[in-house]
Structures are given as C-alpha cells and as structure tokens.
Amino acid sequence: MFEHRQNLLEQMLKENDEFLKVYNKHQELDKRVTAAELGTAPMDDLALHQLKKEKLWAKDQLARMMDSTA
C-alpha cells in the first residue's frame, strides 16, 4: 500500500498519531479480510462486504491525510 510514497508513509507513521491509528486499523481490517477470504475465519458474505468497505474507507482516509501534507 502506497509503495510509490513509502518515504512519506514512514514519516507520517512516526509523526502523526491519527495517521498511525488509521493505518493500524487498516492493517487489522486487511488481516481479517484475508482470513475470511482464505477460509481460516469463516464469515458470511454481508459481514465480509462490510469489512471490505471499512478497509477501503481507512485506505481513502490515509490517502487524504497524505495528500494534505504533500
């Protein structure tokens, strides 16, 4: 995620607590989505869809925060 902006990502993770919070939330959601898709954490389609929406919201939030500092 944000490979083309790795330096900014690392800087914001160190300096911005809100960014770090949203980033950690995104990482947690990513792990849950992956587990559900692999079948290691069974969940119904509606719950998986909701997790994916939350994950996308978090990613969009991170992108907006990065754009506002660049």
Secondary structure, DSSP 8 states (H G I E B T S, - for coil): --GGGHHHHHHHHHH-HHHHHHHHHHHHHHHHHHHHHHTSS---HHHHHHHHHHHHHHHHHHHHHHHHH-
